[in-house]
Amino acid sequence: MNIKMINNFLIIDCIGKDDKLGLCINKEFFVHKLDNNDIKNKNEQLASEIFKFLKKHKVNPDQNFSVVVNQGPGSFSGIRISLAVAKGLVISKNINLYGYKATDLEVFDQKNIDKLFSKNLVEKKLIKPMYLS
């Protein structure tokens, strides 16, 4: 799949600061802010929030759907949890996985996310997380 042709996707931006999810479906873009207070249950909480977010917008991921994950730099726990949940979706739903660097996305909105794709700043199957010490 050509990265520039990605139309329907979930973007997971959980690097420990101002965590959020984005969903682009049929050219509409939705943002869901995440609560960062409960780090103990963050893995379960993230998966649950993603499923609620997808259900709310009546999205059933299939082979034409992609997940895009922020690879950091950022929180070790946040990035690892994001990658684990994204990989679970990829395996269970047979969807595509991409990653991007936090420094390549200035503002979390559709315009700037579209720039990530158009400038080929999104990598396929090459997840190299960068953690802050």
N, CA, C and O atoms as a MOPAC input file, in Angstrom:
PM7 MOZYME 1SCF
protein

 N      0.84300 1    -1.18200 1     0.00000 1
 C      0.00000 1     0.00000 1     0.00000 1
 C      0.88400 1     1.24000 1     0.00000 1
 O      1.82400 1     1.33400 1     0.78900 1
 N      0.59500 1     2.16400 1    -0.85700 1
 C      1.31800 1     3.42400 1    -0.92500 1
 C      0.96600 1     4.26400 1     0.30600 1
 O     -0.20900 1     4.49000 1     0.59600 1
 N      1.98100 1     4.71800 1     1.02000 1
 C      1.75200 1     5.47500 1     2.24300 1
 C      0.92700 1     6.73600 1     1.97100 1
 O      0.12900 1     7.14500 1     2.81300 1
 N      1.11100 1     7.34200 1     0.82500 1
 C      0.35700 1     8.54800 1     0.49600 1
 C     -1.12300 1     8.25300 1     0.27500 1
 O     -1.94200 1     9.17300 1     0.27400 1
 N     -1.47500 1     6.98700 1     0.08800 1
 C     -2.85300 1     6.60200 1    -0.19500 1
 C     -3.61600 1     6.15500 1     1.05100 1
 O     -4.73700 1     5.66200 1     0.93000 1
 N     -3.05400 1     6.30900 1     2.21800 1
 C     -3.73000 1     5.90600 1     3.45000 1
 C     -4.87100 1     6.88600 1     3.71500 1
 O     -4.64400 1     8.08500 1     3.87600 1
 N     -6.08700 1     6.37200 1     3.75900 1
 C     -7.25600 1     7.22800 1     3.97800 1
 C     -7.90800 1     6.99100 1     5.33200 1
 O     -8.31200 1     7.94200 1     6.00200 1
 N     -8.01200 1     5.74300 1     5.73500 1
 C     -8.68300 1     5.39900 1     6.98600 1
 C     -7.64900 1     4.85800 1     7.97000 1
 O     -7.01100 1     3.83500 1     7.72000 1
 N     -7.49500 1     5.56200 1     9.09600 1
 C     -6.45800 1     5.14500 1    10.04100 1
 C     -6.76000 1     5.62400 1    11.45100 1
 O     -7.52500 1     6.56500 1    11.66500 1
 N     -6.13100 1     4.94300 1    12.40700 1
 C     -6.11400 1     5.33300 1    13.80500 1
 C     -4.70000 1     5.77500 1    14.09000 1
 O     -3.75100 1     5.07300 1    13.73900 1
 N     -4.53700 1     6.92900 1    14.72300 1
 C     -3.20400 1     7.39000 1    15.09600 1
 C     -3.13600 1     7.43600 1    16.62200 1
 O     -3.97900 1     8.04300 1    17.28300 1
 N     -2.11200 1     6.77900 1    17.15800 1
 C     -1.92000 1     6.68300 1    18.60400 1
 C     -0.72700 1     7.55100 1    18.97500 1
 O      0.39800 1     7.30100 1    18.54100 1
 N     -0.98600 1     8.56900 1    19.78200 1
 C      0.04900 1     9.51700 1    20.20100 1
 C      0.14300 1     9.47800 1    21.72500 1
 O     -0.43400 1    10.31900 1    22.41400 1
 N      0.87700 1     8.49300 1    22.24100 1
 C      0.99700 1     8.29600 1    23.69500 1
 C      2.46600 1     8.25300 1    24.08900 1
 O      3.03800 1     7.18200 1    24.29100 1
 N      3.06400 1     9.43000 1    24.19400 1
 C      4.47800 1     9.49200 1    24.57400 1
 C      4.65500 1    10.07400 1    25.97000 1
 O      5.75400 1    10.47100 1    26.35500 1
 N      3.54200 1    10.11800 1    26.73200 1
 C      3.62400 1    10.54000 1    28.12100 1
 C      3.22600 1    11.97500 1    28.38500 1
 O      3.15500 1    12.39400 1    29.54000 1
 N      2.96500 1    12.73200 1    27.33700 1
 C      2.59100 1    14.13100 1    27.51700 1
 C      1.46400 1    14.44800 1    26.53300 1
 O      1.62600 1    14.29800 1    25.32200 1
 N      0.32700 1    14.88600 1    27.06300 1
 C     -0.80300 1    15.26300 1    26.21600 1
 C     -1.19300 1    14.12400 1    25.26700 1
 O     -1.32300 1    14.32300 1    24.05900 1
 N     -1.37700 1    12.92900 1    25.83700 1
 C     -1.68200 1    11.74800 1    25.03500 1
 C     -3.05700 1    11.85500 1    24.38700 1
 O     -4.00500 1    12.36500 1    24.98400 1
 N     -3.14700 1    11.35600 1    23.13300 1
 C     -4.42100 1    11.40600 1    22.42900 1
 C     -4.47300 1    10.37200 1    21.32700 1
 O     -3.45700 1     9.80900 1    20.91800 1
 N     -5.68000 1    10.13900 1    20.86100 1
 C     -5.93500 1     9.27000 1    19.71900 1
 C     -6.53600 1    10.12200 1    18.62200 1
 O     -7.24400 1    11.09200 1    18.89400 1
 N     -6.25600 1     9.76400 1    17.39900 1
 C     -6.88000 1    10.41500 1    16.25700 1
 C     -7.46200 1     9.34300 1    15.35600 1
 O     -6.92100 1     8.24100 1    15.26300 1
 N     -8.55300 1     9.66000 1    14.70000 1
 C     -9.19800 1     8.71800 1    13.80800 1
 C     -9.59900 1     9.44600 1    12.53900 1
 O    -10.33000 1    10.43600 1    12.57600 1
 N     -9.11700 1     8.94700 1    11.43600 1
 C     -9.51000 1     9.49000 1    10.13500 1
 C    -10.31000 1     8.40300 1     9.43200 1
 O     -9.78900 1     7.33200 1     9.12100 1
 N    -11.56500 1     8.68900 1     9.19100 1
 C    -12.43300 1     7.72600 1     8.54100 1
 C    -13.30200 1     8.45200 1     7.52900 1
 O    -14.00700 1     9.40100 1     7.87100 1
 N    -13.24900 1     8.00600 1     6.28600 1
 C    -14.00600 1     8.64700 1     5.20400 1
 C    -13.77400 1    10.15200 1     5.15200 1
 O    -14.71200 1    10.93700 1     5.00900 1
 N    -12.49800 1    10.54100 1     5.27300 1
 C    -12.03600 1    11.93500 1     5.19400 1
 C    -12.49900 1    12.81900 1     6.35500 1
 O    -12.31000 1    14.03500 1     6.31400 1
 N    -13.09600 1    12.22800 1     7.38100 1
 C    -13.44000 1    12.96800 1     8.59800 1
 C    -12.39800 1    12.63600 1     9.65000 1
 O    -11.93300 1    11.49900 1     9.73300 1
 N    -12.02500 1    13.63700 1    10.46500 1
 C    -10.98500 1    13.44300 1    11.47600 1
 C    -11.54100 1    13.74500 1    12.85700 1
 O    -12.17100 1    14.78100 1    13.07100 1
 N    -11.30200 1    12.82900 1    13.79700 1
 C    -11.77300 1    12.95100 1    15.16800 1
 C    -10.58500 1    12.79200 1    16.12000 1
 O     -9.67000 1    12.01400 1    15.85500 1
 N    -10.60900 1    13.53200 1    17.22100 1
 C     -9.54700 1    13.45800 1    18.22700 1
 C    -10.16900 1    13.09100 1    19.56700 1
 O    -11.24100 1    13.57500 1    19.92900 1
 N     -9.46700 1    12.22000 1    20.29700 1
 C     -9.89800 1    11.82000 1    21.63900 1
 C     -8.72100 1    11.99400 1    22.57800 1
 O     -7.69800 1    11.33000 1    22.41300 1
 N     -8.84600 1    12.88300 1    23.57200 1
 C     -7.77700 1    13.08100 1    24.56000 1
 C     -7.84900 1    11.97600 1    25.60400 1
 O     -8.93200 1    11.55700 1    26.01400 1
 N     -6.68100 1    11.51400 1    26.02200 1
 C     -6.59200 1    10.44800 1    27.01500 1
 C     -6.21300 1    11.00800 1    28.37800 1
 O     -5.48200 1    11.99400 1    28.47600 1
 N     -6.71900 1    10.36800 1    29.42700 1
 C     -6.39700 1    10.73800 1    30.79700 1
 C     -5.09600 1    10.04700 1    31.18000 1
 O     -5.00900 1     8.82100 1    31.11100 1
 N     -4.09000 1    10.80700 1    31.58200 1
 C     -2.76900 1    10.25000 1    31.89600 1
 C     -2.57700 1     9.90500 1    33.36300 1
 O     -1.47900 1     9.50700 1    33.75100 1
 N     -3.59100 1    10.04200 1    34.18000 1
 C     -3.41600 1     9.90600 1    35.62700 1
 C     -3.16700 1     8.47700 1    36.10400 1
 O     -2.41300 1     8.28200 1    37.05800 1
 N     -3.76900 1     7.48200 1    35.47800 1
 C     -3.69200 1     6.11200 1    35.98000 1
 C     -2.66500 1     5.29000 1    35.19900 1
 O     -3.03500 1     4.49800 1    34.33300 1
 N     -1.38700 1     5.47500 1    35.50000 1
 C     -0.31600 1     4.78500 1    34.78700 1
 C     -0.32300 1     3.28100 1    35.07200 1
 O      0.12800 1     2.49400 1    34.23900 1
 N     -0.83100 1     2.87200 1    36.24200 1
 C     -0.82300 1     1.47000 1    36.63800 1
 C     -1.62700 1     0.59600 1    35.66300 1
 O     -1.23000 1    -0.53000 1    35.36700 1
 N     -2.74300 1     1.11200 1    35.17400 1
 C     -3.59800 1     0.34100 1    34.27300 1
 C     -3.58900 1     0.89700 1    32.85300 1
 O     -4.55900 1     0.72600 1    32.11400 1
 N     -2.51300 1     1.55300 1    32.47100 1
 C     -2.47400 1     2.25100 1    31.18900 1
 C     -2.63800 1     1.32000 1    29.99300 1
 O     -3.28200 1     1.69500 1    29.01300 1
 N     -2.07000 1     0.11600 1    30.04800 1
 C     -2.17800 1    -0.81900 1    28.93800 1
 C     -3.63700 1    -1.19000 1    28.68200 1
 O     -4.12600 1    -1.07500 1    27.55800 1
 N     -4.32800 1    -1.63400 1    29.73200 1
 C     -5.74600 1    -1.98000 1    29.60400 1
 C     -6.57300 1    -0.75400 1    29.25300 1
 O     -7.50100 1    -0.83700 1    28.44900 1
 N     -6.24500 1     0.36900 1    29.84500 1
 C     -6.98900 1     1.60700 1    29.61700 1
 C     -6.85700 1     2.04200 1    28.15800 1
 O     -7.85200 1     2.44000 1    27.55100 1
 N     -5.66700 1     1.97800 1    27.58800 1
 C     -5.46500 1     2.40100 1    26.20400 1
 C     -6.25800 1     1.50800 1    25.25400 1
 O     -6.95000 1     2.00700 1    24.36700 1
 N     -6.16400 1     0.21100 1    25.43200 1
 C     -6.90400 1    -0.71000 1    24.56800 1
 C     -8.40100 1    -0.44700 1    24.67200 1
 O     -9.10000 1    -0.40700 1    23.66000 1
 N     -8.88900 1    -0.26800 1    25.88400 1
 C    -10.30900 1     0.00400 1    26.09400 1
 C    -10.73800 1     1.32000 1    25.44200 1
 O    -11.78800 1     1.38700 1    24.80400 1
 N     -9.92900 1     2.35700 1    25.60300 1
 C    -10.24200 1     3.66300 1    25.01000 1
 C    -10.26200 1     3.57900 1    23.48000 1
 O    -11.10700 1     4.19800 1    22.83200 1
 N     -9.34000 1     2.82000 1    22.91300 1
 C     -9.30600 1     2.66100 1    21.45500 1
 C    -10.57800 1     1.97500 1    20.97300 1
 O    -11.20600 1     2.42900 1    20.01700 1
 N    -10.96300 1     0.88100 1    21.63200 1
 C    -12.16000 1     0.15700 1    21.19500 1
 C    -13.41500 1     1.00900 1    21.34700 1
 O    -14.29700 1     0.96600 1    20.49000 1
 N    -13.50600 1     1.78300 1    22.42800 1
 C    -14.66200 1     2.68900 1    22.60100 1
 C    -14.67700 1     3.75700 1    21.51800 1
 O    -15.73000 1     4.07700 1    20.96800 1
 N    -13.51700 1     4.30200 1    21.21600 1
 C    -13.37400 1     5.35300 1    20.19700 1
 C    -13.78100 1     4.82000 1    18.81900 1
 O    -14.50200 1     5.49400 1    18.08400 1
 N    -13.32700 1     3.62600 1    18.47100 1
 C    -13.68300 1     3.02600 1    17.18600 1
 C    -15.17900 1     2.71000 1    17.12400 1
 O    -15.83200 1     2.94000 1    16.10700 1
 N    -15.70600 1     2.18200 1    18.22500 1
 C    -17.14000 1     1.84700 1    18.26900 1
 C    -18.00300 1     3.09800 1    18.15300 1
 O    -19.01700 1     3.09500 1    17.45500 1
 N    -17.60500 1     4.16100 1    18.83300 1
 C    -18.35500 1     5.41500 1    18.80500 1
 C    -18.50400 1     5.93800 1    17.36600 1
 O    -19.53300 1     6.50900 1    17.00600 1
 N    -17.47000 1     5.73300 1    16.56500 1
 C    -17.49600 1     6.22700 1    15.18100 1
 C    -17.80500 1     5.11300 1    14.17500 1
 O    -17.61100 1     5.26800 1    12.97000 1
 N    -18.29600 1     3.97800 1    14.71100 1
 C    -18.75000 1     2.84700 1    13.88100 1
 C    -17.67900 1     2.35800 1    12.90700 1
 O    -17.93700 1     2.15000 1    11.72200 1
 N    -16.47900 1     2.18300 1    13.44000 1
 C    -15.35000 1     1.73600 1    12.62600 1
 C    -15.05600 1     0.27400 1    12.93700 1
 O    -14.89800 1    -0.10800 1    14.09600 1
 N    -14.98700 1    -0.53200 1    11.88900 1
 C    -14.58300 1    -1.92800 1    12.00300 1
 C    -13.31000 1    -2.09900 1    11.18200 1
 O    -13.38200 1    -2.25000 1     9.96200 1
 N    -12.14200 1    -2.07900 1    11.83100 1
 C    -10.87600 1    -2.15100 1    11.09600 1
 C    -10.78500 1    -3.39000 1    10.20900 1
 O    -11.14400 1    -4.49100 1    10.62500 1
 N    -10.30500 1    -3.19700 1     8.99200 1
 C    -10.08300 1    -4.29300 1     8.05900 1
 C     -8.77200 1    -4.05100 1     7.32400 1
 O     -8.00300 1    -3.17700 1     7.72700 1
 N     -8.49400 1    -4.79600 1     6.26100 1
 C     -7.21700 1    -4.67900 1     5.56700 1
 C     -7.01300 1    -3.31600 1     4.90900 1
 O     -5.89200 1    -3.00200 1     4.50600 1
 N     -8.05200 1    -2.50300 1     4.78700 1
 C     -7.92300 1    -1.14900 1     4.22700 1
 C     -7.73400 1    -0.09000 1     5.31700 1
 O     -7.77600 1     1.10900 1     5.03800 1
 N     -7.52800 1    -0.53200 1     6.54300 1
 C     -7.37600 1     0.35400 1     7.69300 1
 C     -5.93200 1     0.26900 1     8.17100 1
 O     -5.28900 1    -0.77100 1     8.02600 1
 N     -5.42500 1     1.34900 1     8.73600 1
 C     -4.05100 1     1.37700 1     9.24100 1
 C     -3.99600 1     1.93900 1    10.65100 1
 O     -4.87800 1     2.68900 1    11.07100 1
 N     -2.95600 1     1.56900 1    11.36900 1
 C     -2.65400 1     2.14200 1    12.67700 1
 C     -1.31400 1     2.84200 1    12.54900 1
 O     -0.35600 1     2.28200 1    12.01500 1
 N     -1.25400 1     4.07500 1    13.04600 1
 C     -0.04100 1     4.87700 1    13.00400 1
 C      0.32900 1     5.20500 1    14.45100 1
 O     -0.50100 1     5.71000 1    15.20600 1
 N      1.57100 1     4.91900 1    14.83500 1
 C      1.99100 1     5.07800 1    16.23300 1
 C      3.15500 1     6.05700 1    16.33100 1
 O      4.09600 1     6.01000 1    15.53900 1
 N      3.07000 1     6.95000 1    17.32700 1
 C      4.16700 1     7.85800 1    17.63300 1
 C      5.28700 1     7.03600 1    18.25600 1
 O      5.08000 1     6.37300 1    19.27200 1
 N      6.48200 1     7.07600 1    17.65100 1
 C      7.63200 1     6.30100 1    18.11200 1
 C      8.52600 1     7.07000 1    19.07000 1
 O      9.54500 1     6.54400 1    19.51800 1
 N      8.16600 1     8.29400 1    19.39000 1
 C      8.94900 1     9.07900 1    20.32200 1
 C      9.82400 1    10.10200 1    19.63900 1
 O      9.70200 1    10.30500 1    18.43100 1
 N     10.69100 1    10.74000 1    20.36700 1
 C     11.08500 1    10.44000 1    21.74000 1
 C      9.96400 1    10.73800 1    22.73100 1
 O      9.11400 1    11.60300 1    22.51900 1
 N     10.00800 1     9.97600 1    23.82800 1
 C      8.98600 1    10.13200 1    24.85300 1
 C      9.13800 1     9.10700 1    25.95400 1
 O     10.18900 1     8.48400 1    26.10500 1
 N      8.08500 1     8.94200 1    26.71500 1
 C      8.05400 1     8.03400 1    27.84900 1
 C      8.23000 1     6.58100 1    27.40900 1
 O      7.55100 1     6.11500 1    26.49500 1
 N      9.14300 1     5.87700 1    28.06200 1
 C      9.37900 1     4.46300 1    27.77000 1
 C      8.06700 1     3.67900 1    27.87900 1
 O      7.70200 1     2.93900 1    26.96600 1
 N      7.36700 1     3.84700 1    28.99700 1
 C      6.12700 1     3.09900 1    29.22200 1
 C      5.06900 1     3.44600 1    28.18800 1
 O      4.43200 1     2.55300 1    27.63000 1
 N      4.87800 1     4.72300 1    27.93000 1
 C      3.85600 1     5.15200 1    26.97100 1
 C      4.09300 1     4.60500 1    25.57400 1
 O      3.16200 1     4.14300 1    24.91500 1
 N      5.33900 1     4.65800 1    25.12400 1
 C      5.66600 1     4.17300 1    23.77900 1
 C      5.51800 1     2.65900 1    23.71400 1
 O      4.93900 1     2.14400 1    22.75700 1
 N      6.02100 1     1.93800 1    24.69800 1
 C      5.92300 1     0.47600 1    24.71000 1
 C      4.46800 1     0.02200 1    24.75000 1
 O      4.09300 1    -0.92000 1    24.05300 1
 N      3.64900 1     0.68300 1    25.55700 1
 C      2.23300 1     0.33200 1    25.63600 1
 C      1.54900 1     0.60400 1    24.30500 1
 O      0.77100 1    -0.22000 1    23.82400 1
 N      1.83600 1     1.76000 1    23.70500 1
 C      1.25100 1     2.10300 1    22.40200 1
 C      1.60300 1     1.06300 1    21.35000 1
 O      0.74100 1     0.61200 1    20.59500 1
 N      2.87200 1     0.68700 1    21.30700 1
 C      3.32100 1    -0.30600 1    20.33200 1
 C      2.68100 1    -1.67200 1    20.57400 1
 O      2.30700 1    -2.36200 1    19.62600 1
 N      2.55600 1    -2.05800 1    21.83900 1
 C      1.95900 1    -3.35700 1    22.15700 1
 C      0.49300 1    -3.40200 1    21.74300 1
 O      0.04300 1    -4.37700 1    21.14000 1
 N     -0.24200 1    -2.35600 1    22.06400 1
 C     -1.66200 1    -2.31100 1    21.70300 1
 C     -1.81700 1    -2.25300 1    20.18400 1
 O     -2.67100 1    -2.93700 1    19.62000 1
 N     -0.99900 1    -1.44300 1    19.52600 1
 C     -1.06100 1    -1.33400 1    18.05900 1
 C     -0.73400 1    -2.68100 1    17.41600 1
 O     -1.41200 1    -3.10000 1    16.47800 1
 N      0.28800 1    -3.35300 1    17.90800 1
 C      0.67100 1    -4.65100 1    17.35300 1
 C     -0.44900 1    -5.67100 1    17.55100 1
 O     -0.68300 1    -6.51100 1    16.68200 1
 N     -1.13900 1    -5.60200 1    18.68500 1
 C     -2.28600 1    -6.48500 1    18.91500 1
 C     -3.38400 1    -6.25700 1    17.88700 1
 O     -3.97600 1    -7.20900 1    17.37800 1
 N     -3.65200 1    -4.99200 1    17.58400 1
 C     -4.64700 1    -4.67400 1    16.55000 1
 C     -4.20700 1    -5.18900 1    15.18700 1
 O     -5.00700 1    -5.74900 1    14.43700 1
 N     -2.94800 1    -4.99800 1    14.87700 1
 C     -2.40100 1    -5.42000 1    13.58700 1
 C     -2.55100 1    -6.93400 1    13.41800 1
 O     -2.98400 1    -7.40400 1    12.36600 1
 N     -2.19800 1    -7.68300 1    14.44000 1
 C     -2.25800 1    -9.14500 1    14.37000 1
 C     -3.70700 1    -9.63600 1    14.32100 1
 O     -4.04000 1   -10.51600 1    13.52700 1
 N     -4.56300 1    -9.06800 1    15.16700 1
 C     -5.93500 1    -9.56700 1    15.25000 1
 C     -6.82000 1    -9.13400 1    14.08200 1
 O     -7.76000 1    -9.84500 1    13.72400 1
 N     -6.53300 1    -7.98700 1    13.48900 1
 C     -7.40300 1    -7.46300 1    12.42800 1
 C     -6.75700 1    -7.47000 1    11.04200 1
 O     -7.38800 1    -7.06300 1    10.06600 1
 N     -5.50800 1    -7.92800 1    10.94600 1
 C     -4.78800 1    -7.96200 1     9.66900 1
 C     -4.76700 1    -6.58300 1     8.99700 1
 O     -5.13700 1    -6.43300 1     7.83300 1
 N     -4.32600 1    -5.58900 1     9.76100 1
 C     -4.24600 1    -4.21800 1     9.25800 1
 C     -2.78900 1    -3.78700 1     9.17200 1
 O     -1.89700 1    -4.51100 1     9.61500 1
 N     -2.54900 1    -2.62500 1     8.61000 1
 C     -1.19400 1    -2.10600 1     8.41100 1
 C     -0.73600 1    -1.29500 1     9.62300 1
 O     -1.54200 1    -0.64500 1    10.28700 1
 N      0.56600 1    -1.34100 1     9.90100 1
 C      1.15400 1    -0.60000 1    11.00900 1
 C      2.23200 1     0.33600 1    10.48600 1
 O      3.08900 1    -0.06500 1     9.69700 1
 N      2.18100 1     1.57300 1    10.92800 1
 C      3.16200 1     2.58800 1    10.55800 1
 C      3.61500 1     3.31100 1    11.81800 1
 O      2.92300 1     3.29200 1    12.83600 1
 N      4.77600 1     3.94600 1    11.74800 1
 C      5.28000 1     4.73100 1    12.85700 1
 C      5.78800 1     6.07300 1    12.37800 1
 O      6.16700 1     6.22900 1    11.21700 1
 N      5.79400 1     7.04200 1    13.28000 1
 C      6.32400 1     8.37300 1    12.97300 1
 C      7.04800 1     8.91000 1    14.19600 1
 O      6.83700 1     8.43800 1    15.31300 1
 N      7.89500 1     9.89100 1    13.97800 1
 C      8.64100 1    10.51800 1    15.06400 1
 C      7.88000 1    11.73300 1    15.58000 1
 O      7.29900 1    12.49200 1    14.80400 1
 N      7.88900 1    11.90600 1    16.88200 1
 C      7.18100 1    13.02900 1    17.50700 1
 C      7.64100 1    14.36600 1    16.93500 1
 O      6.84600 1    15.29600 1    16.80400 1
 N      8.90800 1    14.45900 1    16.60000 1
 C      9.45600 1    15.72500 1    16.08800 1
 C      8.94000 1    16.07100 1    14.69600 1
 O      9.06700 1    17.21300 1    14.25500 1
 N      8.35500 1    15.08900 1    13.99700 1
 C      7.82800 1    15.33800 1    12.65500 1
 C      6.37800 1    15.82100 1    12.65100 1
 O      5.85200 1    16.19000 1    11.60100 1
 N      5.73400 1    15.82100 1    13.80800 1
 C      4.33700 1    16.25500 1    13.90100 1
 C      4.23700 1    17.39900 1    14.90100 1
 O      4.20100 1    17.18000 1    16.11200 1
 N      4.19300 1    18.61600 1    14.38200 1
 C      4.16200 1    19.79600 1    15.25000 1
 C      2.84000 1    19.93200 1    15.99600 1
 O      2.82700 1    20.17600 1    17.20200 1
 N      1.73200 1    19.77400 1    15.28100 1
 C      0.39900 1    19.92300 1    15.86300 1
 C     -0.41000 1    18.68700 1    15.50600 1
 O     -0.37900 1    18.22800 1    14.36400 1
 N     -1.13300 1    18.14800 1    16.47800 1
 C     -1.92400 1    16.93700 1    16.26400 1
 C     -3.27400 1    17.32400 1    15.65800 1
 O     -4.27200 1    17.46900 1    16.36400 1
 N     -3.28100 1    17.48700 1    14.35100 1
 C     -4.52300 1    17.77200 1    13.62500 1
 C     -4.43100 1    17.14800 1    12.23700 1
 O     -3.36300 1    16.70500 1    11.81600 1
 N     -5.55200 1    17.11600 1    11.53600 1
 C     -5.58700 1    16.42100 1    10.24800 1
 C     -4.61900 1    17.02000 1     9.23300 1
 O     -3.96700 1    16.28400 1     8.49200 1
 N     -4.52100 1    18.32500 1     9.19300 1
 C     -3.63600 1    18.98900 1     8.22600 1
 C     -2.18400 1    18.53000 1     8.41100 1
 O     -1.51400 1    18.17800 1     7.44000 1
 N     -1.70700 1    18.53500 1     9.64000 1
 C     -0.32300 1    18.15300 1     9.91500 1
 C     -0.09500 1    16.64800 1     9.79400 1
 O      0.99300 1    16.21900 1     9.41000 1
 N     -1.08900 1    15.85700 1    10.11100 1
 C     -0.96700 1    14.41400 1     9.94100 1
 C     -0.91700 1    14.07600 1     8.44900 1
 O     -0.15800 1    13.20000 1     8.03500 1
 N     -1.72000 1    14.76700 1     7.64700 1
 C     -1.65200 1    14.58000 1     6.19000 1
 C     -0.26100 1    14.92600 1     5.64900 1
 O      0.21700 1    14.29900 1     4.70300 1
 N      0.38400 1    15.92800 1     6.25600 1
 C      1.74800 1    16.29100 1     5.84400 1
 C      2.72600 1    15.15200 1     6.12300 1
 O      3.64700 1    14.91500 1     5.34100 1
 N      2.52400 1    14.44200 1     7.24600 1
 C      3.38000 1    13.28500 1     7.54900 1
 C      3.36000 1    12.29500 1     6.39300 1
 O      4.40300 1    11.79600 1     5.97100 1
 N      2.16800 1    12.01700 1     5.88800 1
 C      2.03500 1    11.05200 1     4.79600 1
 C      2.59100 1    11.61000 1     3.49200 1
 O      3.31800 1    10.92200 1     2.77600 1
 N      2.25000 1    12.85400 1     3.18500 1
 C      2.66800 1    13.42500 1     1.89500 1
 C      4.18800 1    13.61400 1     1.80900 1
 O      4.75800 1    13.56700 1     0.71900 1
 N      4.83900 1    13.82800 1     2.95500 1
 C      6.29600 1    14.00100 1     2.97300 1
 C      7.04400 1    12.69300 1     3.26000 1
 O      8.25700 1    12.69100 1     3.47100 1
 N      6.29300 1    11.57800 1     3.26300 1
 C      6.87300 1    10.26000 1     3.53600 1
 C      7.63600 1    10.20700 1     4.85700 1
 O      8.71300 1     9.61500 1     4.93100 1
 N      7.08200 1    10.82100 1     5.89300 1
 C      7.69600 1    10.80600 1     7.21700 1
 C      7.13800 1     9.67100 1     8.08100 1
 O      7.39500 1     9.60600 1     9.28400 1
 N      6.38000 1     8.78900 1     7.45300 1
 C      5.78600 1     7.64600 1     8.13200 1
 C      6.49000 1     6.39500 1     7.61700 1
 O      6.66200 1     6.22000 1     6.41100 1
 N      6.89400 1     5.53000 1     8.54200 1
 C      7.63900 1     4.32800 1     8.17600 1
 C      6.77300 1     3.09100 1     8.34500 1
 O      6.02900 1     2.97800 1     9.31900 1
 N      6.86700 1     2.17100 1     7.41000 1
 C      6.13200 1     0.90800 1     7.50000 1
 C      7.06600 1    -0.19400 1     7.97100 1
 O      8.18600 1    -0.33400 1     7.48000 1
 N      6.58200 1    -0.98000 1     8.93900 1
 C      7.31900 1    -2.13400 1     9.44900 1
 C      8.71800 1    -1.78200 1     9.94000 1
 O      9.60800 1    -2.63300 1     9.93700 1
 N      8.91200 1    -0.58400 1    10.34600 1
 C     10.22600 1    -0.17700 1    10.81600 1
 C     10.05000 1     0.63300 1    12.09300 1
 O     10.31900 1     1.83400 1    12.12500 1
 N      9.60100 1    -0.03100 1    13.12400 1
 C      9.34000 1     0.62700 1    14.38900 1
 C     10.63000 1     0.67700 1    15.19900 1
 O     11.13200 1    -0.35600 1    15.64300 1
 N     11.16600 1     1.88100 1    15.38900 1
 C     12.38600 1     2.08800 1    16.16800 1
 C     12.06500 1     3.12200 1    17.24700 1
 O     12.32400 1     4.31100 1    17.06100 1
 N     11.50800 1     2.68100 1    18.36700 1
 C     11.14000 1     3.63300 1    19.40900 1
 C     12.34400 1     4.39500 1    19.96500 1
 O     13.44500 1     3.85300 1    20.06700 1
 N     12.11500 1     5.65800 1    20.32200 1
 C     13.15100 1     6.48400 1    20.94800 1
 C     12.63600 1     6.92800 1    22.31500 1
 O     11.64600 1     7.65400 1    22.40800 1
 N     13.30400 1     6.49400 1    23.35400 1
 C     12.87900 1     6.78900 1    24.70200 1
 C     13.69300 1     7.92700 1    25.28400 1
 O     14.86800 1     8.10400 1    24.96100 1
 N     13.05100 1     8.68800 1    26.14200 1
 C     13.76200 1     9.72300 1    26.88400 1
 C     14.27900 1     9.11500 1    28.17300 1
 O     13.58300 1     8.31600 1    28.80000 1
 N     15.46300 1     9.47200 1    28.57200 1
 C     16.05100 1     8.90800 1    29.79400 1
 C     15.61300 1     9.68500 1    30.99600 1
 O     16.00500 1     9.36100 1    32.11700 1

